[in-house]
Amino acid sequence: MSILISLALLMYLAYRGISVLVLAPLLAMLAVILGGDTRLLAMYTQVFMTGLGGFLVKYFPLFLLGAIFGRLMSDSGAADTIARAIVARIGAQHAIIALVLSCGLLTYGGVSVFVVAFAAYPVGVGLFREAGIPKRLIPGALVLGSATFTMTALPGTPSIQNAIPMPYFGTDPFAAPGLGVIAALIMFAGGAWWLTHRARVARAAGEGYGTHPTDIVMPHIAGANNGPSKSPSLVTALVPVLLVIGLNLVFTRWVIPQMDTSYLAEKTFGGVTVNDVRGVWSLIAAIFIAIVVTIAMYWSRWRDLRQSINEGTMGSLLPIFNTASEVGYGSVIAALAAFAVIRDAVMSISPGNPLLSEALAVNIMAGITGSSSGGLSIALNMLGKSYLELATTAGVSPQLLHRVAAIASGGLDSLPHNGAIITLLAICHLTHRESYLDIFVVSVVVPLLALIALLALGTTFGAF
């Protein structure tokens, strides 16, 4: 009961807009108190902060580099160029698909979800207004393109959700590529069908874009204050994106495996193997090189490069500390005696098929925290080792464990209290009442259907 009360308050208060940085430690301690545990300060300093710190140690470089890269892509005008080029080639009559693909290419190329939302929103406004599509469908299109198939399913995606399972299962970002592509196609096709269906229904009912006084004509991001005054060409804009994708593969499959990494077995380096760090190293190297290339490509045109880097750096702090705080919260919950009942119940579900148990555990924790990365980290911190042992016994590939965990994290995470959704709706000047149904379908219902298909294929055919 103590855990349920704490979780209910976390979801409700986060939905009401209170920062997770405040809520997570307070409600973790509330669960400790309600559970009759008197070790309050020890739970905070030794469990909550250790869980928070452990996440920062593992993943801060990815958040930092990803945020800087995204800011540079935005301030250079490259993100805007890519979005508008896709729109021009597909046509305004396919406004929804054009917006989804624009967001998808940017996020698959390493631009963060938040940066994509800011960059693509004004493009969506112009497209949807011209096509007579209700503005309330824009958030659904933005979420489908940036926070579904490119976030969890496509092989090699540089998202944090694809990175978190790697050290637990000794995998790389390209784990189970065939299954990932199939799941991605289901997400894209299902989400696109739903949004276009909703647009057709609205058109038949005589509903157009609507009147929205809060809409403002946003200046071209690159020329607004900080970036070059002229948009780059499409070829130039695509170079950094393709570098992230290509170098990630090269470092993962060829460069790092050829390196002498025997020193990792030493205590100084944590006594790990190259498989424990290969995936993260590949992403760090790929994004860092892409940043350097992006800076060099626009060297003569930056108005204030220091400001772009500083703003990207600061932009990484809130997302990672929010997620790390949720991981700390989960660490405290996992340390409570009452949690053993929940853990045993989840582990007892289909003991012969660890994939189903893993999918449920990750989804439950992602739903509780309202965070895909937070829920994924909590679930694997608690149960990752157990799932790997069960999978080894059952002959299940670690690659399949990786892909199931990543895709499962993108299901129930998108409940109304999800911080990214709240931020996205604020960017679009829309409310949950206006747009959440479409967000729910494209980022909860359709990804869960893709997960079910993945479980069925993976159980039948294994990883491929």
Number of C-alpha atoms within 10 A of each C-alpha: 10 18 20 11 13 21 20 13 14 23 20 13 15 22 17 12 12 13 14 24 15 12 20 27 20 16 22 26 23 16 24 24 14 14 15 11 13 11 11 15 11 11 22 20 11 11 20 27 21 17 24 22 17 14 24 19 9 14 17 18 17 24 23 20 24 27 27 26 31 29 26 27 30 24 28 31 24 29 31 27 25 24 25 20 15 19 24 12 10 15 14 19 15 15 25 27 24 26 27 26 22 27 32 26 22 28 26 24 27 29 29 26 24 21 21 27 23 17 25 23 21 21 19 28 20 15 25 24 17 14 17 20 25 19 23 23 24 29 25 27 28 27 27 32 34 25 24 27 31 29 29 30 33 28 25 26 25 32 27 20 26 29 24 24 29 24 21 20 21 19 25 29 30 23 26 25 19 15 24 29 16 18 28 24 16 20 28 24 14 19 29 20 15 16 22 18 12 16 19 14 12 16 15 10 9 9 14 18 19 12 10 10 7 9 11 9 9 11 10 19 22 25 16 12 13 20 25 21 18 12 20 20 13 17 11 16 21 19 16 26 24 16 19 27 21 15 19 26 22 13 20 25 17 10 13 18 13 9 9 9 12 11 14 16 13 11 9 8 10 10 12 16 17 19 18 19 19 23 29 26 18 24 31 23 18 25 27 19 17 24 24 12 15 21 20 12 17 16 12 9 16 21 18 13 18 11 14 22 20 12 15 22 18 13 20 20 14 14 17 21 18 20 25 29 27 33 33 28 30 27 24 26 26 20 15 18 12 14 15 13 11 13 15 10 12 19 19 12 14 11 14 13 17 25 26 23 20 26 25 20 27 31 26 21 26 29 24 24 32 27 28 31 28 30 30 31 30 28 27 21 19 16 19 21 13 15 24 20 14 17 19 13 11 13 11 21 19 23 23 26 28 29 34 27 30 29 30 32 36 30 30 28 30 28 22 22 22 21 22 20 22 19 14 22 20 12 15 21 15 20 13 15 8 13 18 22 14 24 25 18 19 30 25 19 19 23 30 23 16 25 29 17 16 25 21 14 15 21 16 9 9 17 21 14
